[in-house]
Amino acid sequence: MSSLTPAQRRSALLALALGGFAIGLTEFVAMGLLPGIARDLLPQLYAQSTSQAVARGGWMITTYALGVVVGAPAAAALTARLPRKTMLITLLAIFIAGTVASALAPAFGLVLVARFVAALPHGAYFGAAGLIAASIMGPGSHGKGFAVALGGLTVANVVGVPAITRLGQAAGWRVAYLAIAAVFVVTLLAVLATVPKVDVHPNGSARSELRAFRAPQVWLAAATASLGFGGFFAIDSYIAPITTHVAELSASTVPWVLVAVGLGMTVGNVAGGWAADRDLRLTLMIGFPLFIAAMAIFALVAHWPAGLFAGAFLVGAACLILGPPMQSRLINIVPGAQMMGAAVTQSAMNIANSLGAFLGGLVIAHGFGYVAPAWVGVGLGVIGLVLVSVSFALETAGKRGAAAVREPAGVR
């Protein structure tokens, strides 16, 4: 990549980040448009019970998360032999098709199918984009490379999701998804024009990528992300009722609270990418306690408007500090299957999405109040800290054991 000029590097990285921006739109915009989606696709149920219709409309979010979980490892394996740029273009084409189908599907069931298809390339895109960004930025830049790819998603939460939500509220949710499809089209054209060719890994194959699952550390890291990150989604999924019922602010304030979350995510992502390239282990071992503390602070101060905004920012920042190092951790664990390592992180994050939202809803349903999901998040964060500590301890013990085996031979 040394032949690229600084301007070419910036253009390529911007194109890769734009893809993350579009993914952030397609993943998160449904949360703000659920009432309109439910009213349009489930009119009879909506007339009987608005809450039940909105809850069923939430299957769109669950279906997308399921598509990411299934699609991330599958796409990583099936595209292992493709050059990275060709892989990106293929994945973006699937995004376009799935998002357009989501906008045009006439029935709720077909919309669910379209959302599942649109989610399939999600994890593989972040994996490929992160690896290409790292190559463009030079050796020792895995953390910053994934921060570039994730950076687009965090910016989407600051400006894109609120803007598309407003568009959907004014012109209809289908127009909103067509606008998201247009962003994917622009991304595809930008990738074609700016991203350099990156050769496929010489030993890349579906078998080599799937071999990553033989490593116990992969499963341990995936469990760390699936449980440890669940607290963010437990809070974020119920940020609207926390805003209106706990802080007693108007519904029009909700987008601004989401902006605070997005700003925090953006700051945390940059910090996490920088720190991961300097000391990955230290970043994770400090990052989880920070995340746990942020969720506890949120639970304590969310009753006050200023506390709600500050707590939302802290939770977003502390969570995303952990994003790039977790991606880099999985890459380091399986150096021969980097795409799979990156994709597994995205699958784990969407398991965290489903688990956090489910557990948060469970404690609310049992009458513990809208702040209770934050305390659920604290518990999940503690589990994440324990798992990452066990992972590093096992890794250290393994290295010591290997050194002890080699030492007698060296002495002789």
PyMOL commands that set and color helices and strands:
alter all, ss='L'
color gray80, all
select helices_A, chain A and resi 6-41+43-48+50-57+59-78+84-104+108-119+122-137+142-171+173-194+206-214+216-228+230-236+239-246+251-276+280-301+305-321+323-333+335-365+372-411
alter helices_A, ss='H'
color red, helices_A
deselect
rebuild
show_as cartoon
